[in-house]
Amino acid sequence: MQISNQISNHEKFEIMQEGGKIAAYVLNEAMKRVAPGVTTFDLDKFIESAILTRDATPAFKGYRGYKYASCINLNDGLVHGIPRASEIIKEGDLVTIDLGVKFRGYINDCAWTKEAGKSNFHRDFLKVGKNSLKKAISEVKSGNDVLDISRVMQEVIEKGGYNAVRDLTGHGVGSRLHEGPMIPCYYDPLYLAESGKMKEGMGLAIEVMYTEGAFDLISDRDGWTIRTKDGKISALFEETVFVSPNGPIVLTKIDE
């Protein structure tokens, strides 16, 4: 498989690095605003404004007809949730915010899940996802199989007693939102050839997607939202990582 997202020079890396700082800042600030009584639409409006005021654009808005700056999911919702004025966050809700930032032609993609309010009921569940992401990023090295990331991700999730999602993957990112390689959340040797090896200059959107129950997913009638089939909680942790000569450089550093 030909890798499509080579970053050819240091100038492009610096652009992605600057864009990553914007993406991380906006996501961190949005996460601070997650609280009971806030709507997911409120959060999206903040996100769009914060991106635009930093001379960047929301990478999700307009992508395949999508109308919002971010995807926001609650509880059993995993990805692609549409922000709604009628969707009010409650105490103890798991809230996932996923956003992309396009800056000077290059894109950074990041996401995080947190529990709303003062409840810590899901602390252990969320801790597993954060640890999985850290371990996955540590596998980023030029010449390594992309599936090294997937293997470690799955190991940490399953050791914690949860399930890695099968139907969705992380991906390369650069001048386009979705590029090669595909980065599954679980290890399957059948994907070795398709995912290939990591190379210097690649941008990787590493996504830890996992569920409390079974990994089976369903799509809502809105055509976007994907959630767990059994209605149990799910979470997403994502960073954009650059493959440098010295290993991984996290471009979107999200506060825990």
C-alpha positions as CSV (number, residue, x, y, z in Angstrom):
1,M,0.0,0.0,0.0
2,Q,1.4,3.4,-0.9
3,I,1.4,5.8,2.0
4,S,-0.3,9.1,0.9
5,N,0.6,11.4,3.7
6,Q,4.3,12.0,3.6
7,I,5.3,15.4,5.0
8,S,8.1,16.4,2.7
9,N,9.9,19.1,4.6
10,H,10.4,20.8,7.9
11,E,8.2,23.7,7.0
12,K,5.2,21.5,6.7
13,F,6.0,19.9,10.0
14,E,6.1,23.3,11.7
15,I,2.7,24.1,10.2
16,M,1.2,20.9,11.6
17,Q,2.9,21.6,14.9
18,E,1.3,25.1,15.1
19,G,-2.0,23.7,14.0
20,G,-1.8,21.0,16.7
21,K,-1.3,23.6,19.3
22,I,-4.5,25.3,18.2
23,A,-6.5,22.0,18.1
24,A,-5.2,21.1,21.6
25,Y,-6.0,24.5,23.1
26,V,-9.5,24.5,21.7
27,L,-10.3,20.9,22.9
28,N,-8.8,21.6,26.3
29,E,-10.9,24.7,26.7
30,A,-14.0,22.9,25.4
31,M,-13.5,20.2,27.9
32,K,-13.4,22.7,30.7
33,R,-16.9,23.8,29.6
34,V,-18.4,20.3,29.9
35,A,-20.8,20.5,32.8
36,P,-24.4,19.6,33.8
37,G,-26.8,22.0,32.1
38,V,-24.6,22.7,29.1
39,T,-25.9,21.6,25.7
40,T,-23.7,19.8,23.1
41,F,-24.7,22.6,20.7
42,D,-23.3,25.2,23.1
43,L,-20.0,23.4,23.1
44,D,-19.9,23.2,19.3
45,K,-20.5,26.9,19.0
46,F,-17.6,27.6,21.3
47,I,-15.4,25.3,19.4
48,E,-16.2,26.8,16.0
49,S,-15.6,30.4,17.3
50,A,-12.4,29.4,19.1
51,I,-10.9,27.8,15.9
52,L,-11.9,30.7,13.7
53,T,-10.5,33.4,15.9
54,R,-7.1,31.6,15.7
55,D,-6.9,32.0,11.9
56,A,-7.8,28.3,11.4
57,T,-10.9,26.5,10.1
58,P,-12.9,23.6,11.5
59,A,-11.8,20.6,9.4
60,F,-15.0,18.7,10.0
61,K,-17.4,21.4,8.9
62,G,-18.4,20.7,5.3
63,Y,-16.7,17.3,5.2
64,R,-19.1,15.0,3.3
65,G,-21.8,17.5,4.1
66,Y,-21.3,17.7,7.8
67,K,-22.6,20.9,9.3
68,Y,-20.8,21.3,12.5
69,A,-17.3,22.1,13.8
70,S,-17.1,19.1,16.1
71,C,-18.7,15.7,16.8
72,I,-20.0,15.3,20.4
73,N,-21.3,12.1,21.9
74,L,-22.8,11.1,25.3
75,N,-22.5,7.8,27.1
76,D,-23.1,5.0,24.6
77,G,-22.4,7.3,21.7
78,L,-18.9,6.7,20.4
79,V,-18.3,8.9,17.3
80,H,-19.8,11.3,14.8
81,G,-22.5,12.6,17.2
82,I,-24.3,15.7,15.9
83,P,-24.3,18.6,18.4
84,R,-27.9,19.5,19.4
85,A,-29.5,22.3,21.4
86,S,-31.9,19.7,22.8
87,E,-29.1,17.5,24.1
88,I,-28.4,18.7,27.7
89,I,-25.5,17.2,29.6
90,K,-26.4,15.7,33.0
91,E,-24.3,14.9,36.1
92,G,-22.3,11.7,35.4
93,D,-22.6,11.7,31.6
94,L,-19.6,10.6,29.6
95,V,-19.0,13.4,27.1
96,T,-16.8,12.8,24.1
97,I,-15.6,15.8,22.0
98,D,-13.9,15.1,18.6
99,L,-12.6,18.0,16.5
100,G,-10.3,18.8,13.6
101,V,-8.4,22.0,12.8
102,K,-7.1,23.0,9.4
103,F,-4.3,25.5,9.6
104,R,-2.4,26.6,6.5
105,G,-3.4,23.6,4.5
106,Y,-2.7,20.9,7.1
107,I,-5.1,19.1,9.6
108,N,-4.8,18.0,13.2
109,D,-7.5,15.7,14.6
110,C,-8.0,15.1,18.4
111,A,-10.7,13.8,20.8
112,W,-11.2,13.2,24.5
113,T,-13.8,11.8,26.8
114,K,-14.6,13.0,30.3
115,E,-17.3,12.6,33.0
116,A,-19.5,15.6,33.5
117,G,-19.8,17.1,37.0
118,K,-18.3,15.9,40.2
119,S,-19.0,12.2,39.7
120,N,-16.0,9.9,39.4
121,F,-18.1,6.7,38.7
122,H,-16.4,6.0,35.4
123,R,-12.8,7.0,36.5
124,D,-11.4,3.5,36.0
125,F,-13.0,3.1,32.6
126,L,-11.5,6.4,31.4
127,K,-8.1,5.6,32.9
128,V,-7.8,2.5,30.8
129,G,-8.3,4.5,27.6
130,K,-5.8,7.2,28.5
131,N,-3.2,4.5,29.4
132,S,-3.9,2.7,26.1
133,L,-3.3,5.9,24.1
134,K,0.0,6.6,25.9
135,K,1.2,3.0,25.3
136,A,0.1,3.2,21.7
137,I,2.0,6.4,21.0
138,S,5.1,4.9,22.5
139,E,5.1,2.4,19.7
140,V,5.5,5.1,17.0
141,K,8.8,4.7,15.3
142,S,9.9,4.8,11.7
143,G,10.2,1.2,10.4
144,N,7.8,-0.3,12.9
145,D,4.6,-1.9,11.7
146,V,1.5,0.3,12.1
147,L,-0.1,-2.7,13.7
148,D,2.3,-2.4,16.6
149,I,0.2,0.5,17.7
150,S,-3.0,-1.6,17.3
151,R,-1.5,-4.6,19.3
152,V,-0.6,-2.5,22.3
153,M,-3.8,-0.6,22.2
154,Q,-5.8,-3.8,22.3
155,E,-3.7,-5.3,25.0
156,V,-4.2,-2.4,27.4
157,I,-7.9,-2.2,26.8
158,E,-8.6,-5.9,27.3
159,K,-6.3,-6.1,30.3
160,G,-8.6,-3.5,31.8
161,G,-11.6,-5.6,31.2
162,Y,-13.1,-3.8,28.2
163,N,-13.3,-4.3,24.4
164,A,-11.5,-2.6,21.6
165,V,-13.8,-1.5,18.7
166,R,-13.5,-3.5,15.5
167,D,-15.5,-1.4,13.0
168,L,-13.7,1.9,13.2
169,T,-10.0,2.9,12.9
170,G,-7.5,5.7,13.4
171,H,-5.9,7.0,10.2
172,G,-3.2,9.1,8.7
173,V,-3.7,12.8,8.6
174,G,-2.0,15.7,6.8
175,S,-3.3,17.7,3.9
176,R,-6.5,15.6,4.1
177,L,-8.5,14.6,7.1
178,H,-8.4,10.9,6.3
179,E,-5.3,9.5,4.7
180,G,-3.4,6.2,4.9
181,P,-2.4,4.3,6.8
182,M,-5.4,2.7,8.5
183,I,-4.8,2.2,12.3
184,P,-7.1,-0.4,13.8
185,C,-7.9,-0.5,17.5
186,Y,-7.1,-4.2,17.6
187,Y,-4.4,-6.5,16.2
188,D,-5.2,-8.6,13.1
189,P,-2.4,-9.9,11.0
190,L,-4.7,-9.7,7.9
191,Y,-4.2,-5.9,8.1
192,L,-0.4,-6.1,8.1
193,A,0.1,-5.5,4.4
194,E,-2.7,-2.9,4.2
195,S,-1.6,-0.8,7.1
196,G,2.1,-1.1,6.3
197,K,5.0,0.4,8.2
198,M,5.5,3.8,9.8
199,K,7.8,6.2,8.0
200,E,9.4,9.5,8.9
201,G,7.2,12.5,8.2
202,M,3.9,10.7,8.6
203,G,1.1,12.3,10.6
204,L,-1.0,9.7,12.5
205,A,-4.4,10.3,14.1
206,I,-4.2,7.5,16.7
207,E,-7.6,6.8,18.1
208,V,-8.4,4.6,21.1
209,M,-12.0,3.5,20.7
210,Y,-13.4,1.0,23.2
211,T,-16.6,-0.1,25.0
212,E,-17.6,-1.3,28.4
213,G,-19.7,-4.1,26.9
214,A,-19.6,-5.8,23.5
215,F,-17.7,-4.0,20.7
216,D,-20.7,-4.2,18.2
217,L,-21.8,-0.8,17.0
218,I,-25.0,0.6,15.3
219,S,-25.7,3.8,13.4
220,D,-28.5,6.2,14.3
221,R,-31.2,7.3,11.8
222,D,-29.5,10.8,11.6
223,G,-26.9,9.1,9.3
224,W,-24.0,10.2,11.5
225,T,-24.0,9.1,15.1
226,I,-22.5,5.7,15.9
227,R,-23.1,4.1,19.2
228,T,-22.8,0.8,21.0
229,K,-25.4,-1.8,20.1
230,D,-25.9,-3.0,23.6
231,G,-26.3,0.6,25.0
232,K,-23.3,0.4,27.3
233,I,-20.8,3.2,27.6
234,S,-17.9,3.9,25.2
235,A,-15.0,6.3,25.0
236,L,-12.6,7.8,22.5
237,F,-9.1,9.2,23.1
238,E,-7.2,10.6,20.1
239,E,-4.1,12.5,19.4
240,T,-2.3,13.5,16.2
241,V,1.3,12.3,16.3
242,F,4.2,13.0,14.0
243,V,6.7,10.3,13.1
244,S,10.1,12.0,13.6
245,P,13.6,10.6,13.3
246,N,13.7,10.4,17.1
247,G,10.3,8.8,17.6
248,P,6.8,10.2,18.2
249,I,6.0,13.9,18.6
250,V,2.5,14.6,19.9
251,L,1.2,17.6,18.1
252,T,-2.1,17.8,20.1
253,K,-1.2,17.7,23.7
254,I,-4.5,17.2,25.6
255,D,-4.7,18.0,29.4
256,E,-5.8,15.0,31.5
